[in-house]
Each structure stands twice: as structure tokens, then as C-alpha cells.
Amino acid sequence: QVQLVESGGGLVQAGGSLSLSCVASGRTFSDYATGWFRQAPGQEREFVAAITWSGGGRYYADYVKGRFTISRDNAKNTMYLRMNSLKPEDTAVYYCASRSGLRRPTSPNRNDYAYWGQGTQVTVSS
């Protein structure tokens, strides 16, 4: 059974930073691309960032590019999201996800991800 568990969310002032972690279990973590998505109240879940199974490729949504950094440590079965220069509009529940398909490329499409964590709340105050 594949499980993804996020941690690290919280309340921060605008301009501040937070780091999220996602620990995976249940299948070989290093064989699958992974990503971060977020969902604000009343809005659809949107793509934030993704990283290839090897960690060699990283992709970002335009609205976080230059502020967020995605990374992974395959030895620890863990993915990270470092968020700097946070804005109130970054407020959302953040979800980690693991792609379907062995060693497939990253994707910004949430339908390409087979497994999801329970989410962690990030709140940025103005």
C-alpha cells in the first residue's frame, strides 16, 4: 500500500519561508516522478512543482518560479518543497503526489498522479 505523508505546513507572515516534506512508503520511491500541488478554498487543485524520478529535472508553475525549490532524497524516500518569499495568495492546502507509470516524465496534470498525501495547510498572513 502506497502512502505519502506531508509535514511542515503552518502559519507564516508574508515574505517568510516554510519547508514542506513528503515521506513515501509502499513502493520504490526512486522509480517515480513526484510533485506538489495545492488547493485553496473554493478553487481547483493546481500544479506547483514536479521533479523527475532521478531528481535531475525540476519544473515549476510560473507563479512560484524563483521562489519555491523542489528536491528529493531517494535514499530517504522523501521529497521537499522549500518556499521563500511567501505571499498571501500562496495560502492553500499543499499535497504531495507520486506519478503513475514507472520512470515516466514529470507532469503538471493532476490526473497523471496515482497517489496523494493527505495535505498540509500553509497559511500566509499579510
Secondary structure, DSSP 8 states (H G I E B T S, - for coil): --EEEEE--EEEETT--EEEEEEEESS-GGGS-EEEEEE-TTS--EEEEEE-TTS--EEE-TTTTTTEEEEEEGGGTEEEEEE-S--GGG-EEEEEEEESSTT----S-GGGEEEE---EEEEEE-
